[in-house]
C-alpha cells in the first residue's frame, strides 16, 4: 500500500481501518460474538497491508474479518497482533475461541486457511493445560518422595537429603510453577562452585524430579531438560599418605590415654586391621575363644554349610578382649539404654566413635597430618598384606608392632 494511502486510512478510520459497527444492528447474525470479545468489534475484509498498519489506542481491540466467517484479528496496545477463530461461527461450534497464530507468522490468506481447517475439524489444537498455581515446591517434593519408596532405592534417600540441604531452604516456599530456569540454575551453580561433583549429582536429581512434575501435569515443561554442566578437567587427587608402622605404634601406645572403651576399640582395630564400624558392633557370640578368631560375617546356605568370613586374633588381641569375655550383647555398648514402661531393657546400639575422641587421639600422637580411622585400617591392611598366610600375617604383624613399640625406629 502506498504511503499516501496509509496516511489516508489512518486519518479517516478509527484504529486505522475502514469498518462498520456490526454490534449496532441487533439483527446481525454475529451478535453472539459480543459475549466473547470486547463490545466494539470492527468488521472489514482484511488484507496483509491493512493488518500491517492496524493499531489500537489505549484499549485492546478486535477486528472481524469479512473474508472468512469467524476469523478475528486481535490488536493490543503494546503492538501485538494475533488471529483467533470463533467457534460460534459454526452451527455446532459452541462458545469460545481458538488461537490461530501471530500475525507476524501468518499472512491473511494463511490465517483464513488455518481457520478453515479448525472449522472443518481437521486441525485441533491441544486444550489449554491447567497447572496448580498454589502448589509449593516443598509440597510437590514431598509428594514425589512419597511416590518413590525410599526403602526401594538408596538413590531417592540421597536425593531427598540433597533437596533438604541445597534446594528447599531457598525455594521450598515458592509455587512450583513460579520457579524459573535461572532460579534452578542459581541453586545448582552455588553447589557446583563448592563441590563440582555434588553439583552434577544435584542437576541429575532435579531433572528427574522435574520430569516427574511434567508427567503429573504440575509443570508444562522441564526447564532443565537440555542443560548440562561442563566441568573443567581437575587434576587427579594426590594419594593420601600412609601411616607407617611407627605411626601406628605411636597411636596404639597413646590410645590408652583415651580410657575405655575407646582405647580397646582403637587397639583392636590396629591389631586386626578391621574397620572401626565393624569393631563397634563386636559381640561376644562373634568371638571363638578356643580357636582365636573373630567371625565378621556368616552367610547360611540352603543346600550347604554356612559361609564364614573371619579374622584371626593374635595373642595380644585375645588378651585385650579377655575383660569382655563374660559380657553379653555388644562389647562396646552405648551408655544410653532403651526403656519400656519405666524398665531398662539394655543398650539400644553400640557406642559411636565420636569425632571428639578422634581429635583428642590426634593431639596425643606425633603424627603431623590429619589422619582418620580409615587411614588406620588402610595402614594396617597394607602391612598385613605384605605377609602371606592370613594366620601367620596377623601374628607377624603383632610381633612387628611390638618391636616398633620397643624401638624408636621405623621398621
TARAFEN-V395667 format. One record per helix or strand of 3 or more residues. SS is the DSSP state (helix for helix, strand for strand). FROM is the first residue (numbers start at 1). TO is the last residue. If there is no record, write none. Layout:
((SS & FROM & TO) (SS & FROM & TO))
This chain:
((helix & 3 & 12) (helix & 14 & 16) (helix & 22 & 24) (helix & 31 & 35) (strand & 41 & 44) (helix & 48 & 53) (strand & 61 & 65) (strand & 71 & 75) (strand & 81 & 86) (helix & 87 & 89) (strand & 97 & 102) (helix & 108 & 120) (helix & 137 & 147) (helix & 154 & 171) (helix & 176 & 178) (helix & 181 & 194) (helix & 196 & 215) (helix & 245 & 258) (helix & 262 & 272) (helix & 276 & 280) (helix & 284 & 286) (strand & 293 & 299) (strand & 307 & 312) (helix & 315 & 324) (strand & 337 & 340) (strand & 343 & 347) (helix & 355 & 364) (helix & 373 & 385) (helix & 390 & 406))
